Amino acid sequence: MIIEKAALVINQKGMAGTAISDIMAATKLAKGGIYGNFESKEEICQEVFKYLTQRLTSAIDNALRDKPTAKAKLKALLEFYRDVLPAHNGGGCPLLNFGVEADDTNPIIRGRVGEAIQAAESRITNLVTAGIQAGEFDPSVNARHFAVKMFTMIEGAILVTRVLGNPQQMKIVTDILAAEIDAFSL
């Protein structure tokens, strides 16, 4: 319960910007109730990041689950980031939020964000590779390069969309990536 309630606050305000009093207000627990379960705010932040990334991964898994082809799964992933994530993820993408804050200040969180980025890119790489093996995609496509491009374009679009409060950039980016998927489809 503490992690669930703290997740939205920390994802929105950041690790440094969230005080224990914010977590106390969100959970309606006294300081002893918080520190009786966690040794530090650092530990809470680590658990919140883990919780948020597990939720994100689960939501993506659900969005892709019933898609019969690699191409359909890639397109569903684009749709997820364009349509589903903004509506269901208060505070934005935890990889982006925690990564920007932790890159110079928190090596543990930075490492976990790095692992999550690698997992996200691996998911895309595996989908493209599966599509090549199934004869859906041109075998000359570099699956790893496409995965890096797709992931970084989406994360950049998340940032711009949130800063401007306008989904237009996300729509443009997902349309560009969908067109590229269509172009290397056989």
Secondary structure, DSSP 8 states (H G I E B T S, - for coil): -HHHHHHHHHHHH-TTT--HHHHHHHHT--HHHHHTT-S-HHHHHHHHHHHHHHHHHHHHHHHHTT--SHHHHHHHHHHIIIIIHHHH-TTS-HHHHHHHHHTTT-HHHHHHHHHHHHHHHHHHHHHHHHHHHTTSB-TTS-HHHHHHHHHHHHHHHHHHHHHHT-THHHHHHHHHHHHHHHHTB-
